[in-house]
């Protein structure tokens, strides 16, 4: 999610208010509220210990919400090079050490470099970082409202991390000092590799209801705040079936057997939408009754979280795939009327996106890797969501629904827990096209990818469901 045209300097209320004129989501369907700061990898000069290549395997995070102090125990993979670096740009680091005692380190413009000499043979190592947190506005870490938000590259405001979207790690989380009368909703562990922005928590006055278990044994539920029960239950009606469809048709879920939607009050101009904090994804209180938002965020457990992005330019692999899968799962759960309604919603959102006076049409899949800043270069608009969804819809009509579902499932099961690219997805679709219809069908797939993902003109829309 990285450089095209910088955002204007606007108030947080304007940036996050989801107005049809200024918000890139355009139609009040912001899957992510909008951060307000630029490129992730803007750091100072290197030190002798600068090393972004040292892989983080796992982070165990213990946070005291009263004192705003925390400890991160970071497990690093064995390496043949010295040092290790972390983004700590929003943290007040108080100590760095390991089992042997204090470790020599430097902090340069928000980058923590730790002196970890290489050993022979290479072995895993642990770094323990103590630090203080600061509450922040604008959805860039821990907010005064009690929720956290780090997408796309603000994890360094919450814990020592690497914000590269391809980086995957496991998490453990413990919270103390929860305000009296409130409860914290969070996963105590994330057992499979996940992107750094996936970890989150929220505190508040919550009620939980189980929606049932899938045949795979996954319990699906919903958490709401006072006054939200009827809207929360309306928005999650069918979510058990959505999650079951994804498990049965795409593949096993990676992040545990207790999942669900959690209502959050983001504020900041009344942001709408959700965020893929699996296994307990967050949904704005303004959209808690919107079935699509719940289904979309759930589907990120397979793409965006389950399969991470190789580069920010592969954003369409997350959002386009998830938009398409959410529509498929919703139709399976609730039938033809919902299928018609969601594709009509997508059609209107697409048309508004390409004609937006603020952002205009754009390319859904830029032909670079980690060159584009997802925020400052306007890749975070409705274009990757909707052009991606319509690309899959057009491919479905060429290959057939069963064949395309099989391709997406094979891709997920081959790439689950790893980083992957949209090119790899396209290659697998082409392989299936050749098997079904030879080179002519593969050429049609290539043209659909060029027209929908690599171009700014709007192609002819594929056939859409009719009103039942």
N, C-alpha and C positions, 0 to 999 in steps of 0.2 A: 504494500500500500504505500511511491516516492517522487522530479522538477518540471510543468508546461507553462502556466501563467499564475503569478502569485495572487492570493486572495487580497482583496482590498482590506484595509484596516478598518474593521467595523466593530461595533459593540458586541459583547457576547450575546445579548438578547437578539440582535439582528442575525448573527451567525447561526445561532442555535434555534431560532424560532420557527424554522420549517415553513416560512412563508412561500407561496408559490412563485414569487418573484425572485427571491434571493437564495432560497435553499436548493442545492443541487438535486435533492430528492424530488422536488417539484410538486408532488401530489400528496404531500403529508405522509409519505411512507419512507421515512429515513431509517434504514436498517441500522445505521450507526449515527449517533449524534456527531456533530462536526467539531473536531479539535481545531485549535487556532494557531498552531505553530508549525514551523517548516521541517526541514530535512533531519533525518534521524542521526546521520553519521557526521555531524558537524562537531568535531572535537579539536583539541589543541595539538601542539607538536608532540611527537612520540618521545618516550623515555626508553632507557635500555630494557625495560620489562613490558613494553607495549606488545600485546599479543592477542588479537581478536580471534585467532584460529583455535585456541584451546576450547574444546567442546565442553559445555555444561551438561552433565548427565542428569542432575537432580538438584533441587533447592528445597530445603526444609526451612520454613519461615515461621517464626514465633513472634507475635505482635501483641504489645500491651496497648490497648486502645485508650486507656486513661492517660498514661505518660507519653504516648506516641513514641515509644521506643521499640526496637525490634532487633532480632538476631536472625541472620541468614546463614545457614550451613550449606555451603555450595560444594557439591561433588563434581570434580573435574576429571575428564578422561585422560588417560595416559598420553603423554606427548613427547616428541623428540626435540622440542624447542623450549626456550626459557620463557618464564613470565606468564601472566594471565591478565586480561583486561575486562572491565565491566563498566556499564553505564550506571552512574550514580548521580546524575546531574541534579536531581531534586532531593538528595539525601544529605544529612549531616553525619558523615562517617566518624565514629568515635574510636573504633579499634579494628584491627585486622590481624588475624592469627590463624594457627592451626594447633594440632596436638603438641607440637614442639614449642609453642609459645608465640610471641608476637612476630609478625612478618613485616619486613621492610616493604614500604609501598609509597606511591605518590598519587596525588589527585590533580589532574590537569584538565581544567575547563569541563568538569563533570565526568571525566574518565578516570576510573580507578585502575592503576597498574600495580600489580603485586609481584614481588620478587620471588619466583618459584623456580629455582634452578632445575634443569633437566637431570634425570637420574638414569643410570643404565643397570638393568633394563628399565624402560619407561613403565610407570605405574600410575594408577589413579591417585588423585590427591584431593584433600578437602581444605577449603578456605572458610573461615568463620568471620563474618563481618557484623559488627554491632553498629547501629545507626539510629538516628532520630528521624521521624517523619514530620512533614509539614502538611497541614490541610490546604487544599488548593481549589480554586474555582476553575471552571472551564473544562471539566472532565479530563483532567490530566494527572490522575493519581487518587489520593484519598480526599474526599470532599467533607465539608462540615456536616453534610446531611447523613454521613455514615456509610456511603457506598464508595466503591472504588471503580476506576475506569482508566485503562491504560492504552487502548487501541488508538492509533496503530503503533506508535513508537514512544510511549511515555512510561514504559515499565520502570525506567530508571528514576522515576519519582516515587516508586513504591518499594522496590527492592533492587539489589544489584543484579544486573541482567545483561543480555544482549538482545537488542530489538530487531535483529534480522528476522524476517518472516519465516525463513527456512529453518531457523534454529529450533530444535525441539528438546524438551526436558520434562522430567517428572516432578511433581510437587507434593510436599506435605505442608499443611497449614494448621496452626493453632492460634487461637485468639483468647486473650484475657482482658480484664478491665472493660467488659461490655457494659454500657450505661444501664443503670438500674431501671427496671421496668421494660427493657428491650431485650431482644434476642438477636444473635448473629446467625445469618444464613450463609453457609459456605461449605465447600467440600473439604473434608479433613485430608483427603489425598486425591491426587490425579495420577493414576497408576500407569499411564502410557504417555509417550512423548507428545507434548502439546506446545503450541506457540506461546511465547512469553506473555502475550496480552490476554491469554485465556483465564488466568487465575484472577479471582475476584471474591469480594465479600460485601455484605450489606447488613446493617443493623436497623432494627425497627420493631414495631408492634405487629407481629405476623400471626396469621392463622394458616395452617397447612391442611390440604385435603389430598388424599391419594385418589387418582383417577383409575387405578387398577394396575395390573401387571400384564406385560406382553407374554407371548408364548415362550420367549427367550428368558423370561424371568425378570425383566427390567420393570421396576416400579416407576410409573409416571405420575407426577403430582403437580400441584400449583400452590404458591404462597401468595397471600394477599394481605393488604393492610385494612384497617377499619374503614368501612363504607364501600369496599370494593368487591364484596363477595359475589354479587349477582353478575357484575361485569366480568370478573375473573373467570367464573364458571361458564359464562356464555362464550368467552374467547377461547377457552380450552376444551369446549365440547367437541369431541372428535380427536383430541390430541393423543389419546391412547392408540387409536387406530393409525394415526399418522406415524407415530414412532414404530409401531409394529410393522407397518408397510416398509419403512426404511430398513429395519432389521432384516425382514424377510426378502426384500428385493435388491438391496444394495450390499449388505454384509453386516457382520457382527459389530456392535458398538464397542468402542475402546475404553470408555472413561467411567466404568462402574455400572452398578445395577440399581441406582436410585437417581432419577433425573427429574427435571421439571422447570417450570417457569416461575420466576420470582419478580414480583412487582417492585419497581424502583421509582423514586421521585427525583428525576434528574434536575428539574428546574431549568435555570439558565435559558429562559425564553421558552419554556414548555416544550422540551424536545420530545419528539415522537419516535417510536420504533423500538428496537431491541439490540442486544449485544450478545455474542456467542460465548458467554462465560460457562461453557460446559463443565460439569454435568448439570449445573443450576444456572441456566441462561437468564439474563435480565431482560425484562420488558417494561417499558415506560408505563406509568400509571395512566397516561393518556391513551395508550393503545392496548390496555389490558383486555379489552373486549374484542380485539381484532384477531380472528382466527389465523389469518395469513401471517401476521408477525410471529405468532407462536410457532407455526409450522416452519417458517423460514429459519428462525433461530435454532429450532431442533435439528433441521437438516444440516446445519453447520457442524454437527457432530461427525458428519461423514466428509464434508468438503469445507476447507477453511481451518478446521481444527483437526479432524481425523486425518485428512491429507492436507499438509501445510503447503504454502506457496513457495516455489523456488525463488521467485523475485516478486516485488510489488507489481510489476507489469503483468503478472499472472492473476491479478485480482479477479478477472472474469472466470477463472477456474473455480474460484470460491463462489462469487456472487451470482454469476450466470447459471452455473450448475445447480446451486442451491435454490435459486428462484424456480428453475424448471422442476427440480425434484419436489419442492414444496407444493407446486401446482398438481403434480401427479399424485402425491400422497393425499392432498386435500380432496381431490376428485374420488380417490379410492375410499376415503372415509365418509364422504357426504354425497357423492353422486353427481349426475349431470348438471344440475342447477349451479352447484358450487364451481364445477369445472368451467362452465360458461362465464360465471361472474369473475373468476380470477383471471382468465385470459382476456376478458374485456377490460379489467382493471390494468393488466399489463399493457394492453394496446393503447389505452389512453395515456398511461404513464410514458410509454415510448414516444408517442407523438408529441407530448409536452416537452420531453427531454430534448428531442432533436430541434425543436423550435424555440427553446428557451432564449430570451433576450440576454440573460446574464451569462450563460455558459455555452449555449448552442450545441450543435452536433459535435461528436468527438469519436475518436477511435477507441474501441472497447479493449483492444489487445495490442498495446504498443510493441514495436519490433526491437526492443532493447531488453536489458536485464539489469536491474538495480541502478538505473540511470534516472528514472522518473521518481519524483516525490509525489506520493499518492494524494497529499493534500494540496501542496502549493502548485502542482502542475495539473490540477483538476481531473485527475483520474477517478477520484471519488465523486462521481455523479451517478445519475440513473443509467448512464449509457452501458457500463459493463453488466449491470443487473439485467436490463431489459434486452439489449442486443444479444447478450449471452443466452437468455431464456428463449428468444425467438430463433436463434441459431439452432439450439437443440430441437425446438419444435419443427423447424424446417428439415433437419436431419432425420427426425423421427418419421416424417412423411415420406422420405426416400428409402430408409432402411427398414422401417416398421418398428412399432413400439417395443416388441419383445426383443428384437435385435439390439436396439439402442440401450434398453435397460440392461441387457447382458453386458454390453461394452462398458457402461458406467460402473456396473458391479465388478467386473474384472479389473478395471482400473483402480477402483477403491481397494479391492482386496490385495492387489499387487503393491499398492502405495500406502496403505494404512500405516500411520505412525511415522511417515517419511515426508519429505518435501518433494513436490513434483511440479511440472509445468503444463501449461495449456497445450504446448506443442506435443507433449507426450500423449495427452488425451486425443488430440487431432490425429496423431499417427495411429492410435488404436482404432479410432472410428474409420479411418481410411482402410486399415487392414480388414475390418469387418465388411466395408463396402466392396472391396475386391472379392472377398469370399462370396458375397451375395450376388453382385452384378458385374464383376470384372472392373477393368480400368475406366470404363465409361461412368460407372457409378462413383468411383473414387474421384474422378474429375468433377463430378457434380458436388461432392462433399468439399473439395478444394475451393470451388467457386462460392459455395455457401459461406465457408470460413472467410474468404476474401471479402465478400459483400457485407457480411454481418459484423465481422470482428476487426477487419483491417481497413475499412473504408469509412468515410463520413456520410456518403449518400445513404438514404434509407431504401433498402431493397423492397421488392413486393412482399407483402406479408404472407406467410403460409396460411393454409386453411385453419380456421379457428372453430371451436365448438359453437354450435348453434344453441339458442335458447330452447330448453326442452318444452 
